[in-house]
């Protein structure tokens, strides 16, 4: 995934992010919304069926994902320069009677072309690596021999072949989940904050091998679990803390680990090469608030005060991108933002509000989706105050979304007709098509 956070002087940026009054969100004063050019969009095609779901994009413009083939099953693919190639499944994973289902999902790709994802049948899934020699079982560690679910996700594969994934097991409801990091081909299950937590996840990793995500910190009322943003460094986990500014305190039944009765819920979403972490946590007014964790200190970015807001992506320039909205954070009334050095700028919309941010690259280009004046959800790319409407793709559809943006500004997305046309989520949409909007 590609991201954004502008580096500021440490003391100045910490003061700004911990003092919401120092942040003055600005609406774009001279925003230009560019018209879409349908000729710019590339339909990725399919493997012979009617649907394709793209997952990831590298800096060379290669795309991976899953696509329905002529046999009606979903198979992993890699797409490059107009050609979609089906990736092989693990030998020995045969369909079983009376359930003939077998397939795969390519979920991450490095800039050197290494691909990682899943190969599965009806009963079991394996996490796999595809390289120039074929497909390889990663032998992800499991618990009590439970099979891996096809909802498991590879999050990143580096150019050196290190892999981060969240393994999900068939053990629910709810299912067991935990992060696994492969370094030099050796898998390591990353620890939880507390041994009783069997549902914790990873979200991102930098090239130094630092991993961020969320892990349970306490039990709440009626057995609810409160998650905190966490950081793993060299296999050791660190609780990044929560925000305590505000009024009332959420009830938390945990007299041992939280004797003050305070609980909060949140997750880390991105990490820079420097080790700065962004994400969101609930504060003591029950609002989700965007945070920056730097040099051991966690602070509210101060963007969209009094509203739910989420920091999604960061970059090495010190920029943070995200979105937020009203008390319920409705995506129909959402506002996108970019934050830097204690100042925030709102991104605007395509005419109908509902802006949702999903990714940012090192140049500060932001990808997401927004509603048009007619109420259609379209993918966009935002750069230097200009939001470009990427349209619905060459085959049309009721909606389009962005999924990723690479270093040169290519945008990967999808189009389709979701059950709720204004929704920013096409994950349950069938059929759907993968779209690549190359930078021009």
N, C-alpha and C positions, 0 to 999 in steps of 0.2 A: 504494500500500500504506500502511497505517496502522501506527504504531510506538510504542516507549517507552524513555526513559532519564532519571531525575530529576537535575536540576542541583544539584551540591554546591559548596561552596567548593573552589576549584581545588586548593589544597595538600592539603586533607583528603581529597578524593576520589582524588587521585593516590596519596597514601600508602596509602590503603586498597586500591586496585586493584593496586598493585605489591607489596603484602605480603599473601599469602594468609592468614597467621595473623590478620590484622585482620578477616577476614570470618568471620561466625558464622552459617551458614545455619540458618534456623529452619523447622521444620515448622509448618504452620498450626495454631495451638492450638485454635481454635474454628471450624474450617471447617464451612460448611454446603453440602451439595450439593443444589441445588434440583431438583425433579422437572420433567420436560419437559411442556409444554402443546402438544399437537399442533395445536391451533387457531391457535397463533401463527405457525406455519410457512407460507410461501407458496411453492407450486410455480411456477416461472417458466414452465413449459410448454415447447413446442417450436415449430418453424416448420412442423410437419406430419409430421415423422418421429418416431423413438422415443428421441432422445437430445439432451441439451443439456449443454454444458460452459461454465460461467461463468468469466470471467477477472478482472473488476475491478468495483469499486463506488465511486461518488463520494459526497460528503457529502449530496447531495440524494436519494439512494436509487436513482439510475439504475444499471443493470447492463449490462455488455457481455460478449460471448463469442461462441461458435460453436454452431450448432444444426443438426441434420439436418433438411432440408426434405423435402417429399413426393417430390422427385426423387431422394432417396437421397444427395444431396450435402450437405456441411457448409457453411453460409452464415453470415456475420457478422450479429449482431443487437444492438439496443439495447432494453432492457426498462425500462418506466416505468409505475408505477401500474396494474399488472395487464395491460399490453399489451406483447407482444413484436413488434418491427418489424424486418423484414429490411433490412439495409443493401445498397446497390448494389455490384456488383463493377466493377472497371475495364473500360471498354469496350475491345475489342480483345484481351482475354485469353479466347480462345475454346478450347473443348475440342478436342483433336486425336484423330483416328482412329489406332489402335484404342483409345486411352485417353481416354474422355470426361470424365475427372475435372476439375472446376472448382469453386472455392469460395472461402471466405475466413474470416478469424478476427479479430474485434474484440478487442484486447488491453488497451487502456488508455483511460480516460475522464477528462477534467478536470471540475472542479466547474461549469464553464460549458457542459458538454455536448459539447466537442470530443472526437472519437474517433480513435484510431490503431490500425493493425493490418496485416493482410496480405490481399491479393487474389491468388489463385494458380490455375494450371492444372497439368497433369501434369508439365510441364518447368520451370516458372519461377514465382517468387513476387515480388510487388512490395510494398514497404512503402507504405502509403497513409494519407491523412488524410480523415476524413469530417467535414464541417461543414454548415451550413445550405444551402449551394449544391450539395452532392453529394460525389463521391469524387474525390480528387486523388492522383496519383502523386508520392511524395516523392523519387524519383530517388536512392535510396541509392547511395553510391559502392561499386563492386565492384572486384575484382582480375582482370586478364586477361580481362575480359568474362564471368567465370563467373556462372552464374545463382544467385540467392538461394534458399536452402532454406526450406521452409515451417516449419522449426524455428526460424527467426529470431524474435526477440521484442522487441516494444515494451515498455519498462519503465515509462515515465512520460510523460504529456503534461500540461503546465502550463496554467493558465487563459489564459496569453498565447500558447499554441500552440507553445512550445518542446518538443521531443521527444527522448527518450533511447531508444536501442535497441541491442541486440546483434545485429549482422548475421552470419548464418551462410551460408556459400557451399557449393554442391555441389562439393566439392574433395577429399573424403576417400577412404577413412578415414585419420585423423580429419579432419573438415571444418575449413576456415578460419573463424575467428570474430574479430570486433573490434567495439568500441563506436563508434557514430556519434551525434553530437549536432547537432540542427537548432536553430538560433537565428535568428529572423527569416526562416525558410524556407530558410536556407542550411545544407547539411550539412557537418559537419567530422568526418573520421575521427580519433578520438583515438589518440595514439601508444602504443606498447608500451614497456616498460622497455628491451628490446633488440630490434634490428631482426630477429633470427632468429625471434622469437616470432610465430607466426601463429595462435595460439589463446588470446586473452585476452578478457575479458568485463567488462561493467558490471553493477551490481546495484541501484543507487539513485542519486537526485539530489535535492538540496535546491533551494529556490526561488532561491538565489543562483547556480545553475548549476554547483555543485561536484558531481562525479561520483565514485563509489567502485566498486570491483570487485576483480579479481584479474588479475595478469599474471605470466608466467614470469620467474623471477630466475636460474635456473641449470639446467643439465643434471645429472641424477643417474645412478645406476647403470643400465646398459642403456638409456640414452636417455630415462629418465623426466625429466619437467620439474617443477621445484618452483616453485609459485606463491606470490607474496607479496600481501598486501592493498595496494591502491594507491589514490591520490587524484589526480584530475585537477582542476586549478584554472586557468581561462582557457586550457585546452588543453594545459597542461604537466603531466606525470605525476610523481608522487612516491611512492617506495617507503616504506611506513609501518613496515617492519621486522618482526621476528619475536621470539618469546620465547626466551630462552636459559637460563632457570633449569632445573635438573635434572641428570641424570647423563650418560649416554652421548650421543654425537654421531652423528646419522644420516650415513651416508657420502655424499659429494657430490664428483663428479669435475668440478671447475671451478677449476683452479689460478689463473685470471686474476681472475675476479670474486669468488671465494670461497676465497682461499688458506688460510683456517683450516679448510676442510673442512666447515663447517657449512651445512646446507640445512634448510629448513622449508617446509611447505605450508599454505596457508590462503587466506582471502578476507575482504574487508569485505562486510557485509550491509546496513548502514543508516548514514545520516548525518543529523545534526540541522541545523537552520538556523544554529546557532552554528558548525558545522563539526566537532563531535565525531563520531567514527567508531566503530562497533562491528562485531564479526565474530568469527572464530575462526582460530587458527593452531596447528599442531603444535609442541609444545615438545621439548626434547632428551630427554624420556622417551617420545617417540612418541605422546603423548596430544594430542587436539584440545582446545584451551583457549579460553574466551571472553575477548575483550579489549575494552578501551576505549582509544582513541587520542585524546589531548587535549593541546593546546598542544605538539605535537611529541614527546610521550612515549606509548609503548605499554605497557600493563600488564595482567596477568592479573587478572580480576575476583575470583579466589579462590573461586568458587562450585563446589561439588561436587568438592573436591580429590581427586586420584587417579583421576578419571573423565574420560571424554570429555564435553565440554560445549560448547554453541554459543550465542553471543549472536546473536539474530535481529532484534530490533527495539528502537528507542529513541524517546524523545519529548523535548519541550522542558522537561519537569519534571526531567529528569536520570535518568529510570528506564531500565533495560535489561531486556528480557525474553528468555528463551531456554529451552533444555532440555538435558538430558544424561542419562547413564546409566552403566552398567558399562564395563569396559575396552573392550568392543566396541560400546558405545553402542547396545545393542539398543533399538528403539522399544517393545518389550514391557515393558521395565523402566524406561522413561524417567521423569525428574522434570522438571517445569516449574519455572521460578524467575522472580522479579522482583528486581532489584538496584537499590539506591539508597544513595548516600552511604556506601559500604563495607559495607552490610548487605544480606543476601539472605534472601528468604522463599521457601520452596517452596510451589508451588500446590496440591499434592495431586492427586487423581485422581477419576474417577467410580466408583471402587470396585475397579478392577482394575489400577491402575498404567498404564504406557505413555503418559504425557502428552507431547504434542508441541505446541510453540508455533509459530504462523505469523505473528501480527500483533499490534500494540498501537496504541491511539489515544492522543491527547493527554491524556485523562482517566485513563489507566492501566488501561483495560479491555483484557484480553488474550483473544485468540481462538485456538483450537486444537482438538485432538481428544484423547480419552482413552478407555481401556477401562473398561467397566462391570464389575460383579462377575460378570456372565454371560459376559464376554469379547467383547462387542460394542464396536466402535469408534464413538463418538458425538462430534459436534461439541459444543464448550462455549464459554461466555463466562465469564470470571473477573473479578470486581470486588470490591475491598475484602474479600478473604478468602472470598468466596462464589463457588463454581463452579456454574454453571447448566448442566445437561444439556439440550442443544437437541434431543435425540431424532433420529429417522431421517427426519423429513419426512412430509408428508401421504400420500405414495404408498408408504411403507415402504422396504424394501431391507435389505441386510445390514449396511451401514455408512454413516456420514456423516462428513464432514470440514468444517472451516472453511477459507476461503480469504482473507478480508479482513474488517476491521471499520472502519466509518467513524467520523467525529467524534461522531455522536450515539449510537453503540452498535449500529447495525444490523449484523448479521453475514451475510456471503455465504458460501455453502457448496455442497456437492453431496452427493448420496446415490446409492448403487448397490450392486452386488454384486461386489467385487473378487476376483481369483483367490485371494488370501490374505486372508481376512476381517478379520484383525487389523492389516493394513497401514494406515499413515496416508496412502497414496498411491492416488488413484482415477484417475490420468491415463490408465491403460490400460484402464479399465473401460468397457464398452459393453454395454447402454445405461446412461447415467447421467442424473441430473436436477439442474438448478440449483435451489437453495433459498435463500430470503431469510428470515431471522429478524428482523423489525423490533423495535426496542426499544419496550417498553411501560412 
